[in-house]
């Protein structure tokens, strides 16, 4: 089983091997080992796309040490996946006569009398 994350390039389904991050302030692209977590402004690349990376003219590329082979699945990732599948399979239907609570939040109280008129979501208080 390969990595659970795939390459960010369009139509590429190969497993992710490296992570690309742009530092716009320094006009630099940083290519390093696959990040532990998928970040919104980082791009996961397969080995082929990491090797053939090109950046805009005038930009610098910083290559951090990449592993010689793609990383295998982490046992913690597999256990987390198995736990999520088990949890999803648990029947959560309440037993007959059991009262369920929809939210742990306390209900919002209506404004006190004499608090003044309301405009939209703001309340105008009398002095």
Buried (B, 14 or more C-beta within 10 A) or exposed (E): EEBBBBBBBEEBEBBBBBBBBBEEEEEBBBBBEBBEEBEEEBBBBBBEBBEEBEBEEEBEEEEEEBEEEBEEEEEEEEEEEEEEEEEEEEEEEEEEEEEEEEEEEEEEEEEEEEEEEEEEEEEEEEE
